[in-house]
């Protein structure tokens, strides 16, 4: 006698697998459970950078242990941080080898003040973007519908086999959520962070005024209309300062690519080499300034 497929039974079985697999590996971040993390290796816990208030934080495990963890590697531009904390018997989750696609079944896990929680949803969109803690655009996120309560960010997004398919990051509202998928880029970043590497995108070391405000300020002082972004301030000792960029300069292009907003600046810096050509208008004169990067800074705005 042939058996009739039961999709609901299959879904329930997958949910139980996701719950059982993720429970010992999902941790609470902070004394009040302000975030969630996931064990990714021996004595290594991954979470969102925005869940931390300083370089140490309490990590609470499934067995109730509350241990102080410290940052071993941070990538705030991508909202990621790895903590060095005694994981004891808590196993790391297995990375999924499946690239998430629209329509895939997913489960979101979190650990908060009320314990472990697993919810069901589906991938509703791909190639979304969100803003990291410094305001930088993070591309390539997946959107899903697995409900997340407060304190769930940084927790695992699981595939139907209970494997780590992504890191939940951002609540969109109206029942939609964003996660960074566990693709090759994320795995590489996590590996570097776990090994003690701090990752930071190139930064000029300037404060930049948005396009609308730039246009208004130029009109106010009688300068002709010109597309670009106005430098409002320069950090002492930064690559921009060393290159001679100054307050009042209008940045119009980087390595030949026009800049219309701060995202264009970041994209151009990421695509450039150790030296980039910054085209600026100073007063009525157009000039090109070579900016060389030797090390990433943490305080700069762009």
Buried (B, 14 or more C-beta within 10 A) or exposed (E): EEEEEEEEEEBEEBBEBBBEBBBBBBBBBBEEBBBBBBBBBEBBBBBBBBBBEEEBBBBBBBEEBEBEBEBBBBBBBBBBBBBBBEBEEBEBBEBBEBEBEEEBBBBBBBBBEEEBBBBBBEBBBBEBEBEBBBEBBBEBBBBBBBBBBEBBBBBBBBBBBBBBBBBBBBBBEEEBBBBBBBBEEBEEBBBBBBEEBBBBBBBBBBBBBEBEEBBEBBEEEEBEEBBBBBBBEBBEEBBBBBBBBBEBBBBBBBBEBEBEBBBBBBBBBEEBEEEBBBBBBBEEEEEEBEBEBEEBBEEBBB
